Structure formats: structure tokens, C-alpha cells
Amino acid sequence: MELLREARCGSEDRSDALVCVRPGPGVRVEVTSKTGPMYEARIREVVGEVLGSYGVAGAEVRVTEQGAYDHVIAARLEGALYRAAGAGEAFHQPLPLARPRQGSPRDHLRRTRLYIPGNNARLLAFCDTFGPDCLLLDLEDAVPPEEKDAARFLVRRVLATLDFGDTELWVRINPLDRGGEEDLRVVLGGKPHGICLPKAESPVEITRLAGLLYELEGRLGLPWRVWIMPIIESPKGVAQAADIARVSERVVCLAFGAEDYTREVGCARSWEALLWARSQLVAAAKAAGIQASDTVYGELEDEVGLREEVRRAKALGFDGKGVIHPLQIGPVHEEFAPTPEEVRWAEGVVRAAAEAQSRSKGVVTYQGRMVDRPVLERARRVLALAQALRMEVGDAA
Amino acid sequence: MPLNAVGREIPETIAGRPVKPFQGAFATVPQGRKHGGPLKTCRPRGNKVVPSLEEAIRNSGLSDGMTISFHHTYRNGDLLVLKVVELCERLGIRDLRLFPTALFPCHQGLIPYIERGVVTRIEGSMNGPVGAFVSQGGKLAAPAVLRSHGGRWRAAECGEVGIDVAFIAAPCADPYGNANGLGGSNPCGPISFSVIDSWVADHVIVVTDSLVPYPAIPPEIEQGYVDQVALVDRVGDPAGIVSGTLRVTRSPTQLRIARLAVDAVLAAGLVRAGMGFQAGAGGISLAATDFLAKEMKKRGIKAKFAIGGVTRYLVDMFREGLVEVILDGQAFDPESISSLREDVRHQIITPGFYADYNSLGCATYMLDFAFLGGTEVDLEFNVNVNTHSDGQLLHGIGGHQDVAAGAEVTVITIPTIRGRIPTIRERVTTVTTPGEVVDLIVTERGIAVNPRRQELAEDLKKAGLPLRSLEELRAEAERLVGKGKSPLFGDEVVAVIQWRDGTVIDVVRKVEGWE
């Protein structure tokens, strides 16, 4: 790869690195580290590896780091190379995963989807420790237009480097014709489980996204099918929700975004004003046999209000909620927990079904009421949730 | 060079004096009798007030080579240490040994006095620039000596450090020498660190900017021990007592660590009626206190007592009835000082009551659990609070050793990576607190349980908490940021780290280069 111009990427914020590159005859690396001589050699090594992987033979690289992790420095260097050399295939190569990762089931627990700004090195450095059900690395609203390219590389490195355990990994891309396609080509190299499509308004976009995913999965050798979570955040989207939910097998969850919806409709951001949209969204999702996730609760300090909104959303049929800070995860998970009565009921249903099967009985009843497939499935869901929350669950589960 | 009980090489003598190496947390059997100041008397209706500090110093007989002591409860707002040293230079007094409880960044101005030989030795904690300066080596006539709060009390009480003149910054004092930190126009909270100084020093000067009619109450410092009361314009700046950021952190990592720490003590069954706990003032400690308060409320549990570093978060718990008694050795904000004035169940305690090894009772020995921090921990559960991984001496011991030794369960809260430096090392740069008194290490990536506390590991596992070995945590951090180079240490000892019993648990050596 040949550098055409001088370029820089990153910042001098805490946990970040500022990387400047310029064309040069050979490779020259200059490191200024917050830790003094402790990590200079290591940082040179990281720079050398990245330059080698892009086949850069002539570059002067200057790294000023403020306690940035290796993968942050690598991503900032990639961003600088991208700006210095211009876009190209070289930036669409997959990264090897540092830790093995499994695909996620269609019905993965999705009580929380935590938004993390895709260009915030400090938060991304340890976003593996927050423990939401779904981590959503955001390339859209949280990233200013001039940093979208840099954020892609950071998100890809974070995905490939950290060990996220059971957390399902999502990237919110930009709308497909506003950078979203390039977002996909880069970040899929970090092997996320799913892609969030913002401002979804028509099934056509979903079909287009699904097609791109199909093509890229093959090219990148992704070992699983990448899920889609459309975010419905406009009246038009709500009107189309049912079609959006069922247009592709990849769509596993509809998410509601109240902020834009409220603005477009010109309504208040109150429970009553949004009730129709929420109900519509839940019905569309459930008709397609997928999950529904409610909008975020913006008042970070107001845990009581958050819990109240989660209780209402759960009562409407939502399976999860967007969260904007790790502090909100605990309360939301607690509120989505089944009550002890629900758990006892679910255990009874599952046990009754198992007994009926062992005696080859066709019709299953529990407490005098018929247990058909949806009831059994609901009971199993309750038990799965209870187990995820380490509630006391009997043998039935 | 012989190794002590935590495997550190300790010289046999330091500055010409034999060294007792650390043998174990409770191995030392004290010998001898307590040390005291000279017997003195006075006549009725005396007046001890002198109009200036300079005159008081002249009257005290302070001369070359002597030891002067200070408390640190104005923390970063202290004005007295520099003022005394400056006057000493003006009076031609040199070669002083400083015996403060601690120095802060505000004492950076000491450095020129050290370079000019006015101050040649320091026995006390050094937070920040003075520590960094001493770390360079060759600056002091003898290595600095660092002690815990309890350790300093012990050293004064047994005569290990003789005090010639004690200077006691007193926000409020009467002409007879009774003094406290609660009254006056610049209150700093308890000044009880200086009580032992007043008992053992040859000469005691109370320094105040708020003289009140006799008697000043409470008399933290008592009239019977005070030679002079010197007046100054301003004794200290109370704005400096506020410790770090006195707000519950919003940092997700710190919050997660705090949450896990509280979940751990809950799982261990330590949050129970009548408990006693220690709350600190760091970001994680404050968040943990906050989580703890919520859990106590939810469960209807009330604590019998809490020990501070007292902050308004603890005061809130006290006012809500969640904590019955506060034992307060140090105030970290104005709310704590108001509370001390208002309610006798918020009690001032001395470091002797708190933590003296050579005593028949320590408040820290009654703790059910405590949350403490550190700069590094190692695979043996040893904790460093004094130096950074680059070998710089930047922090004091505070009550770390005393609390860890005393609490039934000692919880160290620490992120696995700080800046980009891993905190879990194969060996800590400096051992401050030995692994034998450390039970849990709580990080954002999980909790390590000292293998000596198998029953704790079982309780935590049962509660579903993420247990990890220190080796796993160390390896995970190293994967993200690499190993990094270590500093190479020379032979010169720049500071001695005492265990609270007076033995040497480690020494800090001069950094000569990098591997």
C-alpha cells in the first residue's frame, strides 16, 4: 500500500492515541507514551504488525498515546492509513479473533441493548466487562460525520480483540446509502452477531441489507448468519413494521426509537403519546415470531422512572430495552425477571407437558387449562429468563 | 541480602541502624515501656499565647538536627509545614528531620529546602511531588520512612522516633492550649493524629488562627501537654481537605468494581445487623458505600459502626439511621465536620484507638469488612499502595495496613488496567500490605479469592459471582496491553516501608534505568 498524503487519526484524550502518518522512504516510527519508556517497544511492535499486514513499506508514523490499549493504537493507525491512502479492498480484510466466538441463537436473551459510541476509545477499551445481553457499538448518531471512518476501524478491532462472553454483539451502521455499506464491509471483519439498521422504513432496505450480508458472509468466511435488528423510529417505519419484521429470516428483533419518532410526529415523549407506536411494533414483531425491544430511557439518574417504564414495556410485550449507560443494565434485567409466581406456573406447565409426552397423551392441561404450543413456549421462555437470572428453578427446566 | 517473610530483600542496616525484617502480620511481641515527654509544671493563670510563630520557635529551643512533627488533616490545604520550615531557615536552623503524618502536593515547596539542607530527613507519607523528588535518590541524608497511621502512633509512643518540637495546626484553640479541628473559621476535622505528638514531644506548640476563650471544646489536644499557643493569620485552607473527586463516579469500570465488591460482601453474609465497616473516599469506595447503603435499606439492615475517612455519603447513612456510630479519624468534606459538631455518636478517634499495634485494642480489629484500594497487587495477594509500576514513590500508606490486618474480610478494589499499565503483577513493585491479610481482590473482570479463604470462595460461587484466579486476570490484561518493561533498581534505598509493628516489609530503591 502506498501513502498519498499526510493524515492523522485518533485524539489525545485519555485511553486514546493520536497517530500521524506521512509518506516516507522507509518505515520510521516515533512513539510518545504516557507511560514513558515502559511500553515504547511494545507500541513499535503493534505499529510494525499493522504496517506489515497492509504492506506499507514507506511511512513515517508518529504515535502519541494516553494509556491506549494495543488494539486502540492499531485501529487509529488503520484509520490514519485509510485517510492517507484512500479507501480500498485492503481495508475490508477480516481480523483473526483473539478469542473463539460462537454464533448466537435467534432467540438469544435480549433484555438490554447497550449503546456504546463507536469512536470513544475510553469506553470501548473495556466494553467487554459491562455485561448487557446485547452490546451495540454505534457508528451512527454517536459518531460525528468526520470520524465515521475512524470509528469503523476501532469497532472492528474491539470486536476482534475482546472476550465478550455471552453478550451478543451488534453494530449499528449508518443508513446504507449514507456510509452504511462501507461500515458493513469493514466491521463484519470483526465478526459481530448482528447489524442494527437505523431509521428502517421499508422492507426493501432490509432485503438489500440481507443481500449484502449474504455476499459478505461468504467472502469473509463468517461462520454464522448475521442477524438484523431494524430500528423503527419514524411514523413511516411504524406503518411498515409488520412487513419489515417478516421480510427476512435474519430479522430477529424490532427495536423502537422514540426520539426521532416523537420529533417527526410532533407528539410528546409521554407514555400515552407513544403507546400506539409501541403496541404496533410489538404486534408486528410477535406476528413475525420475533422479539421487540423498547426505546432507551434518557434520564440516567432516575432509576425509579426507568424501572417504571420497563414494567410498562414488559406488560405491553416487549422483550428488552435500550440502555445508554451500564448503570441501567442491572435495574432493567431485574425488571424483566419473571416473578416467583410466573416461574412456578412455568415449571408446572413444562412438567405437565413432559408427563403428557411420556404417556403419549395428545392434549396437555395444567391447572385445568389447555397447554398448547404458544403457552408451552412462553413457559419455556420464562424459565430460560429465570435461569439467566439465577432464580430458583426446579427440575422442570 | 536476607529475605523477609514476603520474600523481599531487606538490608541488615539502614542509615547505620539495624533493621528488623517483617516476620508476619502479628509476629512481633512488643518489648519495653511507653515513651513520654519530660515532666513539667505550671502556676495558676498562666498564658501560653505568643503573638508569632517565629517567636514560638525561638522559645522552643529548636536547633540543628532536631525532629519536628505535624499532622496532615488539612491535607492539600496545609499551610503550616512550609511556614515552619521557612522560619527555621530564616532563624538559621538546619538539618531538620520532618515527622509529618503525611505530605501532599501542596508541599512541593519543600523541595528547595531539602536541596539547601534545611530539611535532611523525612519520616512520613509523601503523596505526589515530594515523593517523586525523593525517588530520584541522593536527596535525603537517610532513607525516608513510611508508616501506616497506626504505625506512626506506635513509633512515637515507643520512642522509635523522638519528637523535639511538635507543631499542631489547630483550627480552634484557647490561650491555655486546648485545641480542636471543629471550630474556628477554617475547620479541618479531627486533629487527633497529633495527640500522640503532644504526649511525647519535648516541646509542643499549638498554632491557631482562631483563639477562643477558655475552654475550647472538645479538647482533642489537652492543655496539660501544650507549651505555647502561637498565632498566625491563617493556619490552613479547609478547601484542601476535600479528597480527590468527592462524587460517586460515573465510570462504568469503577461502578462495576464497586458493585461486585458489594455483591461479594453480601454473598459472604457480612452485611448483617450490628456490623462494622470501613468506608474510604476514593471513587470506587464512594460508589461501594452508595451501593451498600441501598442494599442495607432494601434489606432493613443497620450497621453498628463505620470508620472513616468520613465523607458526606457516610454522614447521610448515619443521618438516615443506617449507621449508628461513626468513628472518625479524618474528615474529607465540610459535611463530615458539621456532623461531628452536631452529634456525639459521630466520635473523633485517635490513630491509637484506631490502629496501634502496641495496644490492647484497635477499632480496625472490630471491622467485619473493608474496601481498600491499591496501585498494584500480585499473585501472592500482596498489595502495593506506595509506588507506581515505574518505581516512583507517590503515595502514603494511610490506614491500609491497619485496616487490612484488622478486618474480617479485606476487599481490595482495583481495575485490572490503569492507563495502559496492568495492575496485577507477578510481583508488586513494593509490598505495602502482605497477602496474608488480604482476602478478596475485586476487578472489573472478576473476583479473586485468597486461597486461604476457601469458605469465601464457596459463598461467592454459590451467589453466581464471577470468580477468577489472579493469574487469569493478569494474563487477560497482558493480552490487551502487553507486558511492558520494568524499571531496574540500584542499591540505594530511598525509602523504607514499615509494617505497622515497626518491622520492614519492603524498601523502595532508586530507579537506575529500564530493562
Interface residues (C-beta under 8 A of the other chain):
Chain A: S15 K34 T35 G36 P37 M38 Y39 A41 R42 E45 E65 Q66 G67 A68 Y69 D70 H71 A98 L123 A125 F126 T129 F130 G131 T161 L162 D163 H325 P326 L327 G330 R390
Chain B: R250 P252 T253 L255 R256 R259 S389 D390 I417 R418 G419 R420 I421 E444 R445 G464 E476 R479 L480 V481 G482 K483 G484 K485 S486 W514
